[in-house]
Amino acid sequence: MANSGKGTFQPDSDVHISYEDQQKINKFARLNAKVDDIKDELIIKQNDMKNIEEAVEELSLADDSEKIPYLLGEVFICQSLEDTLKSLENAKTNKENEITNLKSKCEELKSQMSELKAHLYGKFGSHINLENEEE
């Protein structure tokens, strides 16, 4: 009598998972992991962008005759202020493109996930949980 059946989960409660359904669940999990990786990479790229923008601001205070050390690969090269600003502008453009590509890839994966989520929730209802803990 103490257990009214409310909120109890019974693992053997007539839920049959076919091979195709398991494949869809696995695909959803892989897509979810990819989205998480892309989000992490996106944060790194956005921090890089912020660093580039801050470097441009700092260089606005520099003297035109100074040679500016600029990291190229693993080596610093000294170049004029004008060349450094051009290099930073190119780096900023590249980062913007990378960020745009990552965002579009993330949206594409989320679209695929929502299709899978709709199918799986339609079939399994409350017997499956596909929501992120952080959402």
VODO-404645 format. One line per field, with one value per residue: x, z, y of N, C-alpha, C in turn. Coordinates in pm, 1 decimal, padded with zeros to 6 digits. Example, Ala and Ser with C-alpha at 12.3 -4.5 7.8 and 13.67 -1.06 7.14 Angstrom:
% VODO-404645
n.x 01319.0,01285.0
n.z 00780.0,00708.0
n.y -00569.0,-00225.0
ca.x 01230.0,01367.0
ca.z 00780.0,00714.0
ca.y -00450.0,-00106.0
c.x 01320.0,01290.0
c.z 00780.0,00787.0
c.y -00330.0,00003.0
This chain:
% VODO-404645
n.x 00080.0,00207.2,00341.8,00216.9,00245.0,00296.8,00529.4,00710.4,00945.4,00933.4,01136.5,01073.0,00843.7,00678.8,00825.4,00960.7,01258.1,01361.5,01612.4,01655.2,01554.7,01738.3,01965.7,01895.6,01885.2,02153.5,02267.9,02160.9,02292.4,02559.6,02545.7,02477.7,02709.6,02888.2,02781.3,02831.4,03113.7,03154.9,03046.7,03232.6,03462.0,03375.4,03363.7,03637.3,03723.2,03579.7,03698.9,03954.9,03895.2,03818.9,04065.4,04212.1,04074.3,04125.5,04401.0,04419.7,04307.6,04499.9,04716.5,04648.1,04749.0,05015.2,05334.7,05397.7,05648.5,05750.6,05857.0,05657.1,05626.2,05502.8,05325.5,05378.4,05287.7,05512.1,05694.8,05811.2,05776.9,05907.0,05735.2,05605.5,05373.6,05153.0,05156.8,05119.8,04863.4,04719.7,04767.5,04639.8,04379.3,04328.5,04348.8,04132.8,03917.8,03941.8,03886.2,03621.7,03496.8,03544.7,03398.7,03139.2,03107.0,03120.9,02894.2,02688.1,02722.7,02663.6,02391.8,02287.2,02335.9,02178.4,01928.9,01904.2,01908.1,01670.6,01478.9,01526.8,01472.1,01199.7,01090.6,01175.4,01067.4,00802.5,00764.5,00853.1,00775.5,00747.8,00932.4,01185.8,01463.2,01588.2,01691.8,01933.2,02121.7,02201.0,02027.7
n.z 00000.0,00051.1,-00174.2,-00437.5,-00702.6,-00843.5,-01025.4,-01040.4,-01206.1,-01433.8,-01566.6,-01734.5,-01879.6,-02127.9,-02338.9,-02637.0,-02810.8,-03125.5,-03364.1,-03551.8,-03413.0,-03203.7,-03348.4,-03429.2,-03181.8,-03109.7,-03316.8,-03256.0,-03013.0,-03101.1,-03269.0,-03077.7,-02921.4,-03112.6,-03147.2,-02894.6,-02902.4,-03111.2,-02997.6,-02793.4,-02948.1,-03078.8,-02871.2,-02820.5,-03065.4,-03061.1,-02842.4,-02946.9,-03146.2,-02992.8,-02874.6,-03098.2,-03169.6,-02942.5,-02968.3,-03196.3,-03096.1,-02902.9,-03066.5,-03183.5,-03024.3,-03067.4,-03196.4,-03526.8,-03633.6,-03502.8,-03491.3,-03498.1,-03318.9,-03455.0,-03431.2,-03627.3,-03714.1,-03547.1,-03501.5,-03428.3,-03618.7,-03708.8,-03805.0,-03986.3,-03845.6,-04011.0,-04174.5,-03976.8,-03883.9,-04115.5,-04127.2,-03891.6,-03955.8,-04165.4,-04020.5,-03850.6,-04031.1,-04122.3,-03883.4,-03838.8,-04057.0,-03990.2,-03751.4,-03845.5,-04013.6,-03823.1,-03667.9,-03856.8,-03912.6,-03662.7,-03638.0,-03844.8,-03748.6,-03518.0,-03633.6,-03754.3,-03520.0,-03397.2,-03566.2,-03524.6,-03251.6,-03244.7,-03373.6,-03199.0,-02948.4,-03022.9,-03056.9,-02815.9,-02607.4,-02272.8,-02189.9,-02272.0,-02254.3,-02401.6,-02357.2,-02292.1,-01992.9,-01924.8,-02050.5
n.y -00118.9,00114.3,00184.7,00341.0,00310.5,00530.1,00711.9,00505.6,00301.3,00045.8,-00180.8,-00397.2,-00335.2,-00391.5,-00265.4,-00279.7,-00279.7,-00242.8,-00348.5,-00145.1,00074.8,00085.7,00150.5,00406.8,00534.7,00513.0,00662.9,00913.6,00960.0,00973.9,01198.8,01388.8,01390.2,01490.9,01747.7,01854.5,01853.5,02034.3,02264.7,02308.2,02355.4,02582.1,02768.6,02796.3,02906.5,03148.3,03271.8,03300.6,03484.9,03704.0,03758.6,03838.6,04071.0,04226.1,04251.0,04409.7,04644.2,04712.0,04757.8,04992.6,05182.6,05174.1,05283.7,05398.0,05348.3,05134.6,04792.0,04511.5,04215.2,03917.5,03623.4,03350.4,03051.3,02863.5,03053.0,03379.6,03670.1,03986.2,04266.5,04549.8,04791.6,04832.5,04600.3,04409.2,04472.8,04412.5,04138.1,04056.6,04129.3,03950.4,03711.6,03747.3,03745.1,03480.7,03341.2,03425.4,03301.5,03033.0,03015.8,03067.1,02843.1,02637.0,02696.2,02658.3,02386.5,02281.7,02353.1,02199.5,01940.4,01949.7,01967.7,01714.6,01567.3,01651.4,01540.7,01267.0,01259.6,01324.5,01100.5,00893.1,00968.3,00961.4,00690.3,00569.2,00732.9,00831.0,00649.5,00689.4,00908.1,01183.3,01427.4,01684.2,01721.7,01976.4,02147.7
ca.x 00000.0,00294.4,00379.7,00094.0,00274.9,00324.9,00669.8,00797.2,00983.8,00940.4,01214.8,01014.4,00706.5,00634.5,00895.9,01047.3,01346.0,01408.1,01748.8,01651.0,01539.4,01866.5,02055.4,01856.1,01929.2,02299.4,02296.6,02130.5,02401.1,02678.9,02521.0,02482.0,02851.4,02947.2,02734.5,02908.1,03249.8,03149.9,03026.8,03361.4,03549.2,03321.4,03408.6,03779.2,03733.8,03530.3,03803.4,04060.5,03845.0,03827.2,04207.3,04252.1,04015.4,04200.2,04533.1,04401.2,04288.7,04629.4,04806.5,04610.4,04831.4,05156.1,05402.2,05407.5,05785.5,05786.9,05840.9,05568.0,05643.0,05378.0,05344.2,05342.2,05320.2,05584.6,05801.9,05773.6,05841.4,05886.9,05685.5,05556.0,05240.1,05055.1,05154.2,05062.6,04718.7,04665.9,04771.8,04534.4,04250.8,04313.7,04322.1,03996.6,03828.7,03946.6,03814.6,03479.4,03452.6,03544.6,03286.2,03017.2,03098.1,03088.3,02753.9,02598.5,02735.2,02591.7,02249.2,02254.1,02331.5,02061.7,01811.8,01898.2,01873.5,01528.8,01403.3,01539.6,01404.8,01055.7,01057.9,01196.4,00966.9,00674.3,00756.4,00877.8,00712.9,00821.9,01027.7,01317.6,01498.5,01689.2,01722.3,02059.2,02106.2,02226.9,01922.1
ca.z 00000.0,00057.5,-00310.3,-00515.6,-00843.9,-00903.9,-01038.9,-01041.1,-01339.6,-01445.0,-01687.4,-01821.1,-01907.4,-02266.0,-02431.7,-02725.0,-02891.3,-03242.7,-03407.2,-03617.9,-03307.8,-03133.1,-03439.1,-03422.2,-03050.8,-03118.9,-03404.9,-03177.9,-02915.9,-03174.5,-03310.2,-02957.3,-02886.7,-03211.4,-03115.5,-02777.6,-02948.1,-03190.8,-02903.9,-02728.6,-03048.5,-03103.7,-02760.6,-02843.8,-03179.5,-03018.8,-02758.1,-03039.0,-03211.8,-02893.9,-02861.5,-03218.3,-03158.3,-02838.7,-03023.7,-03286.3,-03009.4,-02842.4,-03170.4,-03216.8,-02938.4,-03103.5,-03283.3,-03664.3,-03668.5,-03428.2,-03551.7,-03413.1,-03331.0,-03492.7,-03427.9,-03751.7,-03686.5,-03420.6,-03507.2,-03429.2,-03718.9,-03681.1,-03923.9,-03961.0,-03787.5,-04119.5,-04211.6,-03864.1,-03886.3,-04227.1,-04086.1,-03793.4,-04027.0,-04234.3,-03917.9,-03802.5,-04136.1,-04119.0,-03763.8,-03863.0,-04147.0,-03914.0,-03657.5,-03925.8,-04055.8,-03706.3,-03630.7,-03953.1,-03891.8,-03538.6,-03668.2,-03928.2,-03660.4,-03430.9,-03715.8,-03761.8,-03386.0,-03368.5,-03640.6,-03451.3,-03123.1,-03269.1,-03401.7,-03081.3,-02847.8,-03073.3,-03039.4,-02678.2,-02511.0,-02150.6,-02160.3,-02320.7,-02222.8,-02495.4,-02325.9,-02224.0,-01854.2,-01912.9,-02113.5
ca.y 00000.0,00231.6,00217.3,00355.9,00292.2,00660.3,00744.6,00388.7,00257.9,-00099.3,-00204.3,-00499.1,-00292.1,-00400.0,-00177.9,-00358.4,-00194.8,-00316.3,-00316.9,-00014.5,00175.7,00096.0,00222.8,00547.8,00584.8,00526.4,00776.4,01033.9,00977.8,01019.2,01337.7,01470.2,01403.9,01582.1,01883.1,01898.1,01882.6,02157.4,02375.1,02332.6,02416.0,02715.5,02853.9,02824.1,02999.7,03279.2,03329.5,03343.6,03606.5,03810.8,03791.0,03913.6,04205.0,04297.9,04282.1,04524.5,04761.4,04746.2,04809.0,05129.7,05267.9,05155.5,05380.2,05347.5,05310.2,05013.9,04660.5,04434.9,04069.2,03850.8,03478.5,03283.2,02910.8,02852.9,03151.8,03520.9,03753.9,04127.9,04333.9,04684.8,04801.2,04815.2,04458.3,04335.5,04495.3,04333.6,03996.7,04037.1,04136.9,03821.6,03610.7,03770.7,03696.4,03334.6,03296.3,03447.6,03194.5,02908.6,03022.5,03051.9,02703.1,02554.8,02720.9,02593.4,02242.5,02253.6,02360.8,02083.6,01823.9,01964.8,01936.3,01568.2,01517.9,01675.9,01440.4,01140.6,01276.2,01317.1,00960.5,00808.8,01002.7,00912.8,00545.6,00524.2,00823.4,00863.0,00542.8,00729.3,01046.7,01230.0,01566.7,01712.4,01762.9,02118.7,02226.4
c.x 00084.9,00334.2,00253.7,00117.6,00309.5,00475.7,00762.9,00824.4,00994.2,01011.5,01154.5,00874.0,00677.8,00700.8,00991.2,01127.9,01399.2,01551.2,01753.7,01638.0,01669.7,01967.1,02024.1,01898.7,02080.6,02338.3,02270.4,02243.4,02528.0,02663.7,02530.4,02627.3,02921.4,02907.4,02811.5,03051.1,03254.2,03131.2,03157.0,03457.5,03505.2,03364.4,03555.4,03796.4,03686.6,03630.3,03920.5,04021.6,03856.2,03973.1,04258.1,04199.7,04088.3,04339.2,04524.5,04383.9,04420.3,04723.8,04769.2,04691.5,04979.3,05204.6,05419.5,05546.8,05830.0,05769.8,05763.0,05598.8,05506.4,05405.6,05290.4,05384.2,05383.0,05694.0,05743.4,05849.0,05812.9,05845.8,05631.7,05415.0,05133.3,05043.0,05091.5,04911.2,04652.1,04661.5,04661.5,04395.6,04224.1,04280.1,04179.1,03894.9,03824.1,03869.9,03664.1,03422.1,03444.6,03425.8,03154.2,02998.2,03060.9,02942.3,02658.6,02604.4,02657.3,02440.5,02203.3,02241.9,02209.9,01932.9,01794.5,01856.3,01725.5,01439.8,01406.4,01463.3,01253.9,01013.5,01066.0,01097.0,00828.7,00656.6,00764.0,00817.8,00801.4,00922.2,01168.8,01340.0,01613.5,01728.8,01858.0,02031.3,02120.3,02116.4,01809.0
c.z 00000.0,-00082.3,-00395.5,-00664.9,-00913.8,-00907.5,-01036.5,-01184.2,-01338.7,-01575.5,-01783.1,-01867.2,-02057.0,-02361.5,-02511.4,-02811.0,-03006.0,-03276.0,-03470.4,-03515.4,-03231.6,-03218.5,-03434.8,-03288.9,-03052.1,-03205.9,-03331.7,-03079.4,-02984.1,-03217.4,-03190.3,-02913.5,-02983.3,-03183.1,-02996.0,-02816.0,-03026.6,-03100.1,-02832.4,-02824.3,-03078.6,-02994.7,-02778.8,-02955.8,-03140.6,-02926.3,-02842.8,-03107.3,-03117.0,-02875.6,-02979.8,-03209.9,-03052.7,-02887.7,-03116.4,-03204.6,-02948.0,-02945.3,-03212.9,-03133.9,-02977.5,-03197.5,-03422.1,-03699.5,-03597.3,-03514.8,-03452.0,-03430.3,-03355.8,-03501.1,-03556.0,-03737.8,-03549.7,-03409.9,-03501.9,-03541.2,-03680.2,-03811.1,-03885.5,-03902.9,-03893.1,-04160.0,-04101.0,-03861.4,-03999.8,-04191.2,-03985.9,-03858.5,-04103.0,-04134.9,-03865.9,-03903.9,-04137.4,-03999.2,-03780.7,-03952.8,-04073.6,-03818.0,-03731.2,-03969.0,-03939.2,-03665.2,-03726.9,-03939.8,-03767.2,-03563.2,-03751.3,-03841.8,-03568.1,-03506.2,-03728.0,-03627.7,-03356.0,-03444.3,-03568.2,-03319.3,-03140.5,-03292.7,-03274.4,-02970.0,-02891.8,-03048.8,-02892.7,-02571.2,-02391.5,-02111.6,-02207.1,-02286.2,-02313.4,-02469.8,-02258.2,-02082.4,-01838.1,-01971.1,-02018.8
c.y 00126.2,00276.6,00221.8,00336.8,00421.1,00684.2,00624.4,00348.6,00106.4,-00132.7,-00305.8,-00462.4,-00280.4,-00301.3,-00265.3,-00261.4,-00279.6,-00273.4,-00177.7,00099.1,00195.0,00172.3,00372.9,00609.9,00607.6,00645.6,00908.0,01062.7,01027.4,01164.7,01432.0,01493.6,01499.1,01726.3,01937.6,01934.3,02013.6,02278.3,02410.6,02403.1,02559.8,02813.1,02892.2,02926.0,03139.7,03347.9,03378.2,03474.6,03725.2,03854.9,03872.9,04056.8,04288.3,04336.7,04403.4,04652.9,04806.9,04807.2,04950.0,05229.3,05263.4,05264.7,05318.0,05297.7,05181.7,04890.0,04575.7,04286.2,04003.8,03701.2,03417.1,03137.5,02899.9,02958.1,03291.9,03590.2,03898.6,04194.1,04470.9,04679.8,04774.8,04668.1,04372.5,04351.3,04417.9,04184.9,03965.8,04041.1,04007.0,03711.1,03623.5,03718.5,03543.8,03279.3,03313.9,03338.6,03061.4,02904.2,03002.5,02907.2,02612.1,02571.9,02651.6,02441.4,02200.1,02255.3,02242.4,01957.9,01830.1,01933.5,01784.8,01509.2,01537.9,01578.4,01305.5,01145.7,01262.7,01172.0,00876.0,00840.3,00955.8,00764.3,00503.7,00614.5,00852.3,00755.2,00577.1,00876.5,01088.7,01375.3,01577.2,01755.7,01913.0,02205.7,02252.9
